[in-house]
Amino acid sequence: MKDFILKATAYDGMIRAYAASSTDTVEEARMRHDTWATTSAALGRTITITALMGAMLKGDDSITSKVLGDGPIGAIIADANAKGEVRGYVQNPHVDFDLNDKGKLDVARAVGTNGSISVIKDLGLKDFFTGEVPIISGEISEDFTYYFANSEQVPTAVGAGVLVNPDHSILAAGGFIVQVMPGASEEVINQLEEQIQSFPAISTLIREGNTPEQILHRLFGENEIKVHESIPLEFRCNCSKERLERAIKGLGKDEIQSMIDEDNGAEANCHFCNQSYQFSEEELVTLKNQIG
């Protein structure tokens, strides 16, 4: 099953729901950054939730999420857009712990329980929308739930999970975001709370072969869901040698000359996808000469 995000509503539009299968996407991130098991879970949850938030956008809008706790993995950064393209990285990929007392990967210990989650939305306007909330658990899903309630004032349930194989590859990953729309009845809100509290781990459902649509059917009931759109989900970075050339030119002639004198060339690495780009001495000379 290829990764994708499903957009839907439930209970005659009183609930808005997004669900994703993200196993291949998280595995791509794991391979690119060589993350260890606990870090894979933290990065995978963040990537999945950010991709779901990206699916809420339109056109060329984009979103960046940053999870910065006081745990050993440091910052987690993820970018997504409305087309189902997401990328992300973690500051310290080689962090792993024994399972926690619930028998699960100890994401909270890796992330830390003090710090912040920040979200920046580029909506194509002069000003960016920025929201920031403190980390409340370090489990990431609960932290994003808190973000929606406090920064966007939308009652929201966020769930994301990652299962890791013994060889550190990704066994299953997925997530959902469910939001209560204005005018929703108390009966629907109470029913939704009960359903979410008793809902199985989404990574387990993905491992069992459930699609995002089946997950939403299980959450709301097959006759209550109206599917609006399905979009492919993939790890994709927009870095390129041309972009890095512009960045190098932005350093100025003196800095480029230092690269030529000291290193006879340069190597640039993209944080998001870990792709390396080589620049020869001749290429650097050409870039320097292009600066007016």
Long-range contacts (C-beta under 8 A, 24 or more apart in sequence): 1-209, 1-211, 2-232, 3-232, 3-233, 3-234, 4-84, 4-212, 4-230, 4-231, 4-232, 4-233, 5-51, 5-52, 5-55, 5-84, 5-212, 5-230, 5-231, 5-233, 6-211, 6-212, 6-213, 6-216, 6-227, 6-229, 6-230, 7-55, 7-227, 7-228, 7-229, 7-230, 7-231, 8-213, 8-216, 8-225, 8-226, 8-227, 8-228, 9-225, 9-226, 9-228, 10-216, 10-220, 10-224, 10-225, 10-226, 11-184, 11-188, 11-220, 11-224, 13-181, 13-226, 14-180, 14-181, 14-183, 14-184, 14-185, 14-188, 15-178, 15-179, 15-180, 15-181, 15-184, 15-188, 15-192, 15-220, 16-178, 16-179, 16-181, 17-176, 17-177, 17-178, 17-179, 17-216, 17-219, 17-220, 17-225, 18-52, 18-55, 18-56, 18-176, 18-177, 18-178, 19-52, 19-174, 19-175, 19-176, 19-212, 19-213, 19-215, 19-216, 20-48, 20-51, 20-52, 20-55, 20-174, 20-175, 20-176, 20-212, 20-233, 21-173, 21-174, 21-206, 21-211, 21-212, 21-233, 22-47, 22-48, 22-51, 22-173, 22-174, 22-175, 22-233, 23-170, 23-171, 23-172, 23-173, 23-174, 23-206, 24-234, 24-235, 25-51, 25-86, 25-173, 25-233, 25-234, 25-235, 26-162, 26-170, 26-173, 27-169, 27-170, 27-173, 28-234, 28-235, 29-87, 29-88, 29-89, 29-235, 30-168, 30-169, 30-170, 32-235, 32-273, 32-274, 33-89, 33-90, 33-93, 33-274, 34-93, 34-94, 35-90, 35-93, 35-94, 35-168, 36-93, 36-94, 36-95, 36-96, 36-168, 37-96, 37-105, 37-164, 37-168, 38-73, 38-95, 38-96, 38-97, 38-105, 38-106, 38-107, 38-109, 38-110, 39-73, 39-90, 39-92, 39-93, 39-94, 39-95, 39-96, 39-110, 40-162, 40-164, 40-168, 40-170, 41-105, 41-107, 41-161, 41-162, 41-164, 42-67, 42-73, 42-76, 42-90, 42-107, 42-110, 42-111, 42-140, 43-76, 43-78, 43-88, 43-89, 43-90, 43-93, 44-160, 44-162, 44-170, 44-173, 45-107, 45-140, 45-141, 45-160, 45-161, 45-162, 45-175, 46-76, 46-78, 46-88, 46-140, 47-78, 47-86, 47-87, 47-88, 47-235, 48-160, 48-162, 48-173, 48-174, 48-175, 49-140, 49-141, 49-144, 49-158, 49-160, 49-175, 49-177, 50-78, 50-79, 50-80, 50-86, 50-88, 51-78, 51-80, 51-84, 51-86, 51-175, 51-233, 52-175, 52-176, 52-177, 53-80, 53-119, 53-177, 54-80, 54-81, 54-82, 54-84, 54-85, 54-86, 55-80, 55-82, 55-84, 55-231, 56-82, 56-177, 57-81, 57-82, 57-121, 57-123, 58-82, 59-124, 60-124, 61-121, 61-122, 61-123, 61-124, 62-121, 62-122, 63-119, 63-120, 63-121, 63-122, 64-119, 64-120, 64-122, 65-117, 65-118, 65-119, 66-117, 66-118, 66-119, 66-120, 67-111, 67-115, 67-117, 67-135, 67-140, 67-143, 68-115, 68-116, 68-117, 68-118, 69-111, 69-112, 69-113, 69-114, 69-115, 69-135, 69-138, 70-112, 70-113, 70-114, 70-115, 71-95, 71-108, 71-109, 71-110, 71-111, 71-112, 71-113, 71-138, 72-110, 72-112, 73-110, 73-111, 76-111, 77-271, 77-272, 79-272, 83-231, 84-231, 84-232, 84-233, 84-234, 85-234, 85-236, 85-238, 86-233, 86-234, 86-235, 86-236, 87-235, 87-236, 87-237, 87-238, 87-272, 87-273, 88-272, 89-271, 89-272, 89-273, 89-274, 105-162, 105-164, 107-138, 107-139, 107-140, 108-137, 108-138, 108-139, 109-138, 110-138, 111-135, 111-138, 111-139, 111-140, 112-138, 113-137, 113-138, 117-143, 117-144, 117-146, 117-147, 119-147, 119-151, 141-175, 148-179, 154-179, 154-180, 155-179, 155-180, 155-189, 156-180, 157-192, 157-196, 159-196, 159-199, 159-202, 160-202, 161-201, 161-202, 161-203, 161-204, 161-206, 162-203, 163-203, 163-204, 163-206, 163-207, 171-203, 171-207, 172-203, 172-204, 172-206, 172-207, 173-203, 173-206, 174-202, 174-203, 174-205, 174-206, 174-212, 174-215, 175-202, 176-202, 176-212, 176-215, 176-216, 176-219, 178-219, 195-219, 195-220, 235-273, 237-270, 237-272, 237-273, 237-275, 239-270, 239-272, 239-273, 239-275, 241-277, 244-268, 244-270, 244-277, 244-279, 245-279, 245-287, 248-279, 248-284, 248-287, 249-287, 249-290, 249-291, 252-291, 253-288, 253-291, 256-284, 256-287, 256-288, 256-291, 257-288, 259-284, 260-284, 260-285, 260-288
